[in-house]
Amino acid sequence: MKKRVVLLLTCLFVWMSSLSAQDVPAGAIAAFKKGNSQELNRYLGDKVDLIIQNRTTNANKKTAEETMAAFFDDNKVSSFDVNHQGKRDESSFIIGTLATKNGNFRVNCFFRKVQNKYVIHQIRIDKTNE
């Protein structure tokens, strides 16, 4: 009987953890892994702050997609690893390493909850010194 209760509680904990981890859309992470701006576009908010190697732009969704497409064209992606992710109130974030043919980049991607789904409102990409 005790084993069943422990198993049930463990399953409940795992299920609750998986629900809270869905605040960062898995498709957004997959888009970075593929270097696919069209797929990333599905997760962009109406206005997105882009900070790419110290160049800041407040862009609409279309311009943000075009800017990310140009970045991915210039920097062919080989992998993307999430180093950290978190959630607070109505926002969440991921911090990851984007490996490209031109070196590694640190990606900070911030999400905001809009109409019960999380959308990207800021992407920051900086070259790492690795």
Secondary structure as UniProt FT lines:
FT   HELIX           2..20
FT   HELIX           21..23
FT   HELIX           26..34
FT   HELIX           37..41
FT   TURN            42..43
FT   STRAND          44..52
FT   TURN            53..54
FT   STRAND          55..60
FT   HELIX           61..74
FT   STRAND          77..88
FT   TURN            89..90
FT   STRAND          91..100
FT   TURN            101..102
FT   STRAND          103..114
FT   TURN            115..116
FT   STRAND          117..127
//
